[in-house]
Structures are given as structure tokens and as C-alpha cells.
């Protein structure tokens, strides 16, 4: 295995346990496009598969069967092309039947959703293969992998047919955090200061493949222009490809994220339904849940009148690459847009919102910095329904010890200075929050900034500070 493998410690340990379990294992690996699923499996098993097949994106039933057959031939099969999936898995069984004394029999099927063309019976045949043969052999490890997250969950992990409760392990591969992103860049000899790493994260998220496209001889701004704004740039079409890989019918999901992109604090399901002129029904709920499963959107509840409003949960866009696309997609006609617009209001506004998203994605690091790792918390954004102008609080961390951290998040290139006007605004927000939520817990004002606060009379009253370095804790 690659000695320079970055992160994935828990996943690698789980795979190690699986390989040594001495029993039949059925493992589902899922996660968004380009997050490193295939790399993880291939690196761990070093390509030593008894059988390996990869589905063809947008392939027909005939093309998928042809692809599977070619993989059968590579595994030692010498017969004709199967007529259906039941027969295909029967041929796989006969090909591997007499394999013994060669260690683990690892069967790897990548891009699994592609094989399941309409009315093909693929999932049923896979279930029959596992239930009647693979599960009975102590040497078999069956690994299925896919980028279509909602399909993997609905058809494999939460299957209510022949595969119900058949998974022995499920691996959801998430994007890198900031510490892993920094380690990945350093492994590629990209020695950028942490602020540049944070801004890289704002644009690309922690997606390993996107990060692999960065050139160390170029500045971050030059890299962004090359990858996104230049003619035929490598990532200029990635937004559409991402959602096409996640969802078989991406259009309704794109409408939802585009709406949420215009509403930073998020919207309730009823508000989303009203804005999109669709029914607030099971279909919309499923679409929202699918987006949550994919880490594109987060669902959170907020407080009103002393109670958490679980029924009226908010949905907030948190995927950084999507936010970047929605903010700058109309700028693709300018090839050097990023270099020409550094420190402009447009970029500064986006950076402020993106940094808030970075903080949401690093809530565990913020909890650690505040000494809350072992205390149960609820965290959410909040907006007033009565104050004028409408008060908003970037992040509220409600703690089991009856205290509340009210977090102000600011993105700067130096220490942030709290002015008298800013101090007054913050106090008004605290007052509105306490009044409307009927909060009886102690309020701890907390500031999250890259370099901390400039010490003046207002900063001296701040109880907690979290800085950029705190976000890089592994």
C-alpha cells in the first residue's frame, strides 16, 4: 500500500479488520465523485482481486453486460456472454468456485449503480449471488462501490428485499478536513501558508482529485483561473458532472441547491416548496434527505420559545464547491477573472460566507478548541423573526452544561477589530436571541477568525476565541 496515504485511518483500520475476519464479508463503499473511493480500495488490496468490474457511466444494458463479461474473462471465464444478470452471477460463481488456498477471494464491483439499468434485475441477482453462495464462503470479501449516494443507500444499504440487512460493513468516504488537505498538499510539495490552504478549501473543498490538479509552480489565484475560468478548464463542467453522478435525475436537486445558495441561513421544507412551486410532499423530503446524505446540504433545528423546533428544520447548503459554482459560474467568460478580482467586494463577500461553511464543516475542531469535545451539544444558525433589521447569528453551540456559545465568524487577513458599532450590533443580536428563544442559559460570546481579535476595550469582553490554526487540528 502507498506509504504516503493521507488520512483515512479509520477506514484503513476497518479494511484491515475485514481482511483478517475469517468470515464472509459484504462491504458497501459510497461517497461523492472524486472523493477517493476507488483509490482507497485499490491501494489497500494492491489490485489483488479475484474479480474486478467497473460499471460504464450512462451505459446501456447491453454495454453493461459486455463490460461485466470482459471482467469475467479476465478472471478466467471462457464461456459465452450471459443473457441476464442471474446468469452472469452464476458464471461468476462457477469461475470462482474452485478457488482455494490463495488467500482472501476479493470480489470488487465499482460504479455499481451503473449496472442497474431499468428493469435489468441486477440488484436482485446480486442479492441472490450473496445469499446463496458468497455468504456461505469464509474466504469471500464482496466490495461494492458507487458515487450515486442516494442509489447506494436506497438500493443496497437500506434495501428491503433480498439484500435487507446483508451488509457486514458500510464505509462512507467523506472529503478531507483542513488538516488532511494541508498534509495532502505538503505530500505533493505544495508548501502554502495556512490561509492559502483555507482558501483552497473554500474553492475545492477537501476532494482529493480536485486537489491533485493544483500546480505547485502557480499561485492559488493562477491555479483557480487555470482550473475553472480558462477555456476548456478541467473543472468548468465538473458541477454538472458531480450532480449527474450523484443523482439519476439531477434537475430537481440542482433547483434546490440553487435556491439554498441564495439563502445563507437555510430554508425550511415549506419555504423551499413555496419558492420552487412544488408540493411539500414525500418526494421533496426524499430529495432533501438525498442531499443531506451526500453532504451537500445539512439539516438543523433551531430554537423558538424555549423549544427546539424539530418539525420546522432548516436545510442549509454547505458544499463549498457548489457554493463556488453558484457564485462565479457567470464569470466564466473572463479567463483571468480570479487574478483580476482579488480583494474586490464580490470575492470578499464570497470569502466571508465560504469561511462560515468551512467552520460548519469543522465543528468538531471548534468544539475541541472550546473544550467541548466530551460535552453533548446542538449547533445551528439562527435568524430573528421580529427584530428590525433582522438579527442573524452565524453559529450557536448549545451545550448540555446549560451554557450557549454565540459565535460570530469573520474572515480577515489580519486580526479583526471590534468597533463600537460592531459591539452594539452583537449585543442587539444576543438580546434578540435571548428574547425570542426564551433562552435561560448563560451566554458566552465567541469569535471565530483567522488570526484572533485586536485587543481593545471590546475584545477584552470576549470570553472565547477560535482561530484558523484551531481548525487544523486533526
C-alpha positions in Angstrom: 0.0 0.0 0.0 1.1 3.6 -0.7 3.3 4.7 2.2 2.2 8.3 1.6 -1.5 7.6 2.0 -3.2 10.7 3.5 -5.9 10.3 6.2 -8.5 7.5 6.0 -7.1 6.0 9.3 -10.5 4.6 10.4 -11.3 3.3 7.0 -7.9 1.6 6.6 -8.2 0.0 10.1 -11.7 -1.3 9.2 -10.4 -2.8 5.9 -7.6 -4.4 7.9 -10.1 -6.0 10.3 -12.3 -7.1 7.4 -9.3 -8.8 5.6 -8.5 -10.8 8.7 -12.0 -11.6 10.0 -12.1 -15.2 8.7 -15.7 -14.9 7.6 -17.7 -13.8 4.5 -17.8 -10.0 4.3 -20.1 -7.8 2.2 -18.8 -4.2 2.2 -20.6 -1.2 0.7 -18.3 1.9 0.0 -20.0 5.1 -1.1 -19.3 8.8 -1.3 -19.3 11.6 -3.9 -17.5 11.6 -7.2 -13.7 12.1 -6.9 -13.5 11.6 -3.2 -11.1 8.6 -3.5 -13.3 5.5 -3.1 -11.6 3.5 -5.9 -8.1 4.7 -4.8 -8.8 3.6 -1.2 -9.9 0.0 -2.2 -7.2 -0.5 -4.9 -4.4 0.8 -2.7 -5.4 -1.4 0.3 -5.8 -4.6 -1.7 -3.0 -3.6 -4.1 -5.0 -4.8 -7.1 -5.2 -8.4 -5.8 -8.8 -9.0 -6.8 -10.2 -12.4 -7.7 -12.7 -10.5 -9.8 -13.0 -6.8 -10.5 -15.6 -5.0 -12.7 -16.4 -1.3 -13.2 -19.8 -0.1 -14.5 -19.9 2.2 -17.5 -21.3 5.6 -16.9 -24.6 6.0 -18.9 -24.1 2.6 -20.5 -27.0 0.6 -22.0 -28.0 -2.8 -20.6 -26.0 -4.4 -23.4 -22.9 -2.3 -22.8 -23.0 -3.0 -19.1 -23.3 -6.7 -19.7 -20.4 -6.6 -22.2 -18.3 -4.8 -19.6 -19.1 -7.4 -16.9 -18.4 -10.2 -19.3 -14.9 -8.8 -20.2 -14.2 -8.8 -16.4 -15.4 -12.4 -16.2 -12.9 -13.4 -18.9 -10.1 -11.6 -17.1 -11.0 -13.7 -14.1 -10.7 -17.0 -16.0 -14.2 -17.4 -17.6 -14.2 -19.0 -21.0 -17.8 -19.1 -22.0 -20.4 -17.0 -23.9 -21.8 -13.7 -22.8 -24.5 -14.1 -20.2 -28.1 -13.5 -21.3 -29.2 -11.8 -18.0 -27.7 -10.9 -14.6 -28.8 -14.1 -12.8 -26.8 -16.0 -15.4 -23.9 -13.5 -15.2 -23.5 -14.1 -11.4 -23.9 -17.8 -11.9 -20.9 -17.7 -14.3 -19.0 -15.6 -11.7 -19.8 -18.2 -9.1 -18.6 -21.1 -11.3 -15.4 -19.1 -12.2 -14.5 -18.7 -8.6 -16.0 -21.9 -7.2 -12.7 -23.9 -7.1 -10.5 -21.1 -5.9 -9.0 -22.2 -2.6 -5.7 -21.9 -0.9 -5.0 -18.5 -2.4 -6.0 -16.3 0.5 -9.0 -14.0 0.5 -11.3 -14.1 -2.5 -11.9 -10.4 -3.1 -14.7 -9.5 -5.5 -14.8 -5.8 -6.3 -17.6 -4.2 -8.3 -17.0 -0.4 -8.8 -19.6 2.1 -10.0 -22.3 -0.5 -9.0 -25.3 1.8 -9.8 -24.3 1.9 -13.5 -25.0 -1.9 -13.9 -28.6 -1.4 -12.6 -30.2 -0.2 -15.8 -34.1 -0.1 -15.9 -35.8 -3.4 -15.4 -32.5 -5.3 -15.6 -32.9 -7.2 -12.3 -29.3 -6.5 -11.4 -29.9 -5.9 -7.7 -32.0 -9.0 -7.3 -29.3 -11.1 -9.0 -26.6 -9.6 -6.8 -28.7 -10.4 -3.7 -29.2 -14.0 -4.9 -25.4 -14.3 -5.5 -24.6 -13.2 -2.0 -27.4 -15.1 -0.2 -26.9 -18.5 -2.0 -23.1 -18.6 -2.5 -20.8 -15.8 -1.3 -22.2 -15.5 2.2 -21.5 -19.2 2.7 -17.8 -19.0 2.0 -15.4 -17.8 4.7 -12.9 -16.6 2.1 -15.1 -14.2 0.2 -14.9 -10.4 0.6 -17.5 -8.7 -1.7 -17.0 -5.0 -2.1 -19.4 -2.8 -4.0 -18.7 0.8 -4.6 -20.7 3.8 -6.1 -20.8 7.5 -6.4 -24.6 7.7 -6.7 -25.1 8.1 -3.0 -28.8 8.0 -2.8 -29.0 4.9 -5.0 -26.4 3.1 -2.9 -28.4 3.9 0.3 -31.8 3.1 -1.1 -31.0 0.0 -3.1 -28.1 -1.6 -1.3 -27.6 -0.3 2.3 -31.3 0.1 3.1 -32.5 -2.5 0.7 -35.8 -4.1 1.8 -35.6 -7.1 -0.5 -33.0 -9.8 -0.8 -30.2 -7.6 0.5 -32.0 -6.5 3.6 -29.5 -6.3 6.5 -26.9 -8.2 4.4 -24.2 -5.6 4.6 -21.5 -6.6 7.1 -19.8 -3.1 6.9 -20.6 0.2 5.3 -17.9 2.8 4.5 -19.0 6.4 3.8 -15.9 8.2 2.4 -16.0 11.9 3.2 -13.9 14.7 1.9 -10.6 15.6 3.7 -10.7 18.1 6.5 -8.3 21.1 6.6 -5.5 19.1 8.4 -5.7 16.3 5.8 -5.9 18.8 3.0 -2.7 20.5 4.3 -1.0 17.1 4.6 -2.0 16.2 1.1 -0.7 19.4 -0.4 2.6 19.0 1.5 3.0 15.5 0.3 2.8 17.0 -3.2 5.4 19.5 -2.2 2.9 22.4 -2.2 4.1 24.5 0.7 1.4 27.1 1.1 0.6 29.1 4.2 -2.5 28.1 6.1 -4.6 31.0 4.9 -3.9 29.8 1.3 -4.9 26.2 2.3 -8.2 27.6 3.8 -8.9 29.5 0.6 -8.1 26.4 -1.5 -10.6 24.5 0.7 -13.2 27.3 0.1 -13.0 26.7 -3.6 -12.4 22.9 -3.9 -13.5 21.5 -0.6 -11.5 18.5 0.6 -11.9 16.5 -2.6 -8.6 14.7 -3.3 -8.9 14.6 -7.1 -9.5 18.4 -7.3 -6.6 19.0 -5.0 -4.4 16.7 -7.2 -4.9 19.2 -10.1 -3.1 22.0 -8.3 0.3 23.0 -9.7 3.0 23.9 -7.1 4.7 26.4 -9.5 1.5 28.5 -9.7 -0.1 30.7 -7.1 -3.6 29.8 -5.8 -5.1 32.5 -7.9 -3.3 31.2 -11.0 -4.5 27.7 -10.2 -8.1 28.8 -9.9 -8.1 30.6 -13.2 -6.5 27.6 -14.9 -8.8 25.0 -13.4 -12.1 26.9 -13.6 -12.0 30.1 -15.7 -9.8 29.4 -18.7 -11.2 28.0 -22.0 -11.7 24.2 -21.6 -10.7 24.4 -18.0 -10.6 21.0 -16.3 -13.3 21.8 -13.7 -15.5 24.1 -15.7 -18.0 21.3 -16.3 -17.5 19.5 -13.0 -20.6 20.9 -11.4 -22.9 19.2 -13.8 -20.9 16.0 -13.8 -21.0 16.0 -10.0 -24.7 16.1 -9.8 -25.2 13.7 -12.7 -23.1 11.2 -10.8 -24.9 11.6 -7.6 -28.5 11.5 -8.9 -30.0 9.8 -12.0 -32.4 12.8 -12.4 -30.3 15.8 -11.1 -32.6 18.6 -12.3 -34.8 18.9 -9.1 -31.7 18.6 -6.9 -30.0 21.4 -8.8 -33.0 23.6 -8.3 -33.0 23.0 -4.6 -29.3 23.8 -4.1 -29.5 26.9 -6.4 -32.3 28.2 -4.2 -30.4 27.4 -1.0 -27.4 29.1 -2.4 -29.3 32.4 -2.3 -30.4 31.9 1.3 -27.3 31.6 3.5 -29.1 30.6 6.8 -31.1 28.0 5.0 -34.8 27.4 4.5 -37.5 25.1 5.9 -39.1 22.4 3.7 -42.2 24.5 3.5 -40.2 27.6 2.4 -38.4 25.5 -0.3 -41.7 24.1 -1.6 -43.2 27.6 -1.8 -40.2 29.1 -3.6 -40.0 26.2 -6.1 -43.8 25.9 -6.5 -43.8 22.2 -5.7 -45.6 20.1 -3.2 -44.2 19.8 0.3 -44.5 16.1 -0.1 -42.6 12.9 0.3 -40.9 13.5 -3.0 -39.4 16.8 -1.8 -38.5 15.2 1.6 -36.6 12.4 -0.2 -34.7 14.8 -2.4 -33.7 16.9 0.7 -32.7 13.7 2.5 -30.6 12.6 -0.5 -28.8 16.0 -0.5 -28.1 15.6 3.3 -26.8 12.0 2.7 -24.3 13.5 0.1 -23.1 16.2 2.5 -24.3 18.8 0.0 -26.8 20.2 2.5 -27.1 20.0 6.2 -30.3 19.7 8.2 -30.5 21.5 11.5 -33.2 22.6 14.0 -33.3 25.9 15.7 -34.9 27.2 18.9 -38.0 29.2 19.5 -39.9 29.9 22.7 -37.5 27.8 24.6 -38.0 24.7 22.5 -36.1 23.1 19.6 -38.3 23.3 16.5 -37.7 19.8 15.1 -40.8 19.9 12.9 -39.5 23.1 11.1 -36.0 22.0 10.5 -33.8 24.2 8.2 -31.8 23.0 5.2 -28.6 24.8 4.5 -26.2 24.5 1.6 -22.7 23.5 2.9 -20.9 22.1 -0.1 -18.1 24.5 -0.8 -17.6 23.5 -4.5 -21.3 24.1 -5.1 -21.2 27.5 -3.4 -18.2 28.5 -5.5 -20.0 27.4 -8.7 -23.2 29.2 -7.9 -21.3 32.4 -7.0 -19.0 32.5 -10.0 -20.5 30.5 -12.9 -21.5 33.6 -14.7 -17.9 34.8 -14.7 -16.6 32.0 -17.0 -16.2 34.4 -19.9 -13.2 36.1 -18.3 -10.1 33.8 -18.4 -8.1 35.6 -15.7 -11.1 36.5 -13.5 -9.6 35.4 -10.2 -6.3 37.2 -10.5 -8.1 40.4 -11.7 -10.6 40.4 -8.9 -8.6 39.7 -5.8 -9.7 41.9 -2.8 -12.8 43.0 -4.6 -16.3 43.2 -2.8 -17.5 40.2 -4.8 -14.7 37.9 -3.7 -14.6 39.3 -0.1 -18.4 38.6 0.3 -18.0 35.1 -1.0 -15.0 34.5 1.3 -17.0 35.6 4.3 -19.8 33.1 3.5 -17.4 30.3 2.5 -15.4 30.7 5.7 -18.7 30.2 7.6 -19.2 27.0 5.7 -15.6 25.9 6.5 -16.4 26.4 10.2 -19.6 24.4 9.9 -17.7 21.5 8.4 -15.1 21.7 11.2 -17.5 21.8 14.2 -15.5 19.0 15.9 -12.4 21.1 15.8 -14.2 24.2 17.1 -15.6 22.0 19.9 -12.1 20.9 20.7 -10.8 24.4 20.8 -13.6 25.4 23.2 -13.0 22.4 25.4 -16.4 20.8 24.5 -15.2 17.5 23.0 -16.9 15.5 25.8 -20.0 17.6 26.2 -23.1 17.0 24.2 -24.0 19.9 22.0 -26.5 21.1 19.5 -25.3 23.6 16.9 -27.3 25.7 14.5 -27.6 29.1 12.8 -30.3 31.5 13.9 -32.3 34.3 12.5 -34.7 36.6 14.2 -38.3 36.8 13.2 -39.1 40.1 15.0 -36.1 42.4 15.2 -35.6 45.2 12.6 -33.2 44.8 10.9 -33.4 41.0 11.1 -30.7 39.8 13.5 -28.7 36.7 12.5 -26.2 34.7 14.4 -23.7 32.6 12.3 -23.4 29.7 14.7 -24.9 28.8 18.1 -23.5 26.0 20.1 -26.0 24.9 22.8 -24.3 22.8 25.4 -25.5 20.2 27.9 -24.0 22.2 30.7 -26.6 24.9 30.3 -24.3 27.4 28.5 -24.6 28.7 25.0 -21.7 29.8 22.8 -22.9 32.5 20.4 -20.3 32.5 17.6 -19.5 35.4 15.3 -17.5 34.3 12.3 -15.3 36.8 10.4 -12.8 36.2 7.6 -9.9 38.6 7.6 -6.2 38.8 6.6 -5.1 40.0 10.0 -6.6 40.5 13.5 -10.2 41.5 13.5 -11.0 44.8 15.2 -14.3 45.0 17.1 -15.6 48.6 16.8 -18.2 50.3 19.0 -20.7 49.9 16.2 -19.9 46.2 15.8 -20.1 45.7 19.6 -23.5 47.2 19.6 -24.8 45.0 16.8 -23.6 41.9 18.6 -25.3 42.9 21.8 -28.5 43.5 19.9 -28.3 40.0 18.4 -27.7 38.5 21.8 -30.8 40.4 23.1 -33.0 39.3 20.2 -31.9 35.7 20.6 -32.5 35.6 24.3 -35.9 37.3 24.0 -37.2 35.2 21.1 -35.9 31.8 22.1 -36.6 32.4 25.8 -33.0 31.3 26.5 -32.3 30.8 30.2 -28.7 29.5 29.7 -25.6 31.6 30.2 -24.4 33.2 27.0 -20.7 33.1 26.1 -19.7 35.4 23.3 -17.3 33.6 20.9 -15.4 34.9 17.9 -14.0 32.7 15.1 -11.5 34.5 13.0 -8.3 33.5 11.2 -5.9 35.5 13.4 -7.9 36.4 16.5 -9.0 39.8 17.7 -7.1 43.0 18.0 -7.1 43.8 21.7 -9.2 46.8 22.6 -11.9 47.5 25.2 -14.4 45.5 23.2 -12.2 42.5 22.6 -11.4 42.3 26.3 -15.0 41.4 27.0 -14.9 38.4 24.6 -14.8 35.1 26.6 -13.7 32.7 23.8 -11.7 33.0 20.6 -11.1 30.3 17.9 -8.5 30.9 15.3 -7.6 29.4 11.9 -4.9 27.2 13.5 -7.6 25.6 15.7 -9.4 24.4 12.6 -6.3 22.4 11.5 -6.4 20.1 14.5 -6.6 16.5 13.0 
